[in-house]
Amino acid sequence: MQTVVLAAGEGTRMRPLTDRLPKPMLPVAGEPLVGHCIEGAIAAGASRVVVVVGYEAETVRESLSSREWPVPVEFVVQTEQRGTADAVRAAREALRDGPFAVLNGDVLYDDSLRELFESGPAVGSFRVDDPGSYGVLETEGDRVHGVVEKPDDPPSELVNAGAYVFPEAALPWLDVEESDRGELELTDVLQRTCESFDVTAVPFDRWLDVGRPWELLAANEWKLSEADGRLAGEVSPDADLRGHVTVEQGATIEPGAVIEGPVYVSSGAHVGPNAYVRGATYLGPDAKVGHAVEVKNSVVMADSHVPHLTYLGDSVLGRGVNLGAGTTVANLRHDGEPVRLTVKGNRVSTERRKFGIVCGDDVKTGINSTLNAGVTLSTGATVDPGETVLRDR
Ligand code: TTP
């Protein structure tokens, strides 16, 4: 099955993490987010993959083309991010005869993708309790009649999982009109396909749309336990590694470190002495977790340092962050309500009782600073020594 992977979006809901790094390149258990999508597609039977790049296109293309893939992986550029139908249209010339699959590149799929690829015109679906904020499928049995965006009265609990198999006949239908929200939408192409073909809803058992910072944590929680578990770095015999821990070659684990998996320690990263790293945590290349630091359920990207006497929980740090000695992160509200975070200017629930902070690249905190649950620090922000930060900056 020829497969188009959409990876041109700007990732505005993921800011500030995407200020300098395109969303498809955000790290998930040692590989870029979009890498998981491509691997999933290949495992499901993709014969070739056409990746649509756009925002920070070169970064995505360089990273993916430096890898050896078992099937051809090609790239096309969507010059302006006008919507998902427009993104597939950018790939139209590269497609050959026959049906084609389309996958949102910022989604984690399970093995059900294979069933989707084998099903002819089809759309992946995922059952949720509260479908009103998604595209919801109108179904009769496993047949799809259409899709409604964010309905007040959802016709089913099955949401559009962003994975499709279209017949070749759908290629001209990619020239859709702008939707009410001003985008060229692939769901309009799906709607048209449902009118002319029998389209099957293929249920996914596990599925994760990675659009907002806490979903990057969830993505790592999922994939960290599937990492290969190699201990290729320098691990002190006096370190205590428990559960599923992966240590890349070039990483160092010092004496007294306790690491409870699932944890991934990338090349050049340094843990300890006497550090406590708990699952699910990803430490990026050249990250540092030093003496008397506890890191729990967090993503610490490349070159970020948490060198002394710090608690960091349920948080996402971009690249080149430095947390000063004694920095403490709160990750729980006293009223037990889910922590809220700012996404595109609105405070929204993370639906997590525990969530800490989000730091853009190059954030620096002073010694003994305190950062409240749900705070976002923008790229390059600084915090004075001893400061308590209750609001985004
Ligand atoms: P979205 O999640 O709708 O958009 P986005 O990734 O840019 O994120 P945000 O809403 O936070 O700005 O996109 C769904 C998928 O489609 C995703 O994999 C990116 C891709 N896409 C394109 O390739 N081109 C586009 O023009 C758009 C809008 C999305």
Residues whose N, C-alpha, C, O or C-beta is under 5 A from the ligand:
A	BS01	TTP	L6 A7 A8 G9 E10 G11 T12 R13 M14 V52 E80 Q81 R82 G83 T84 A87 N104 G105 D106 G211
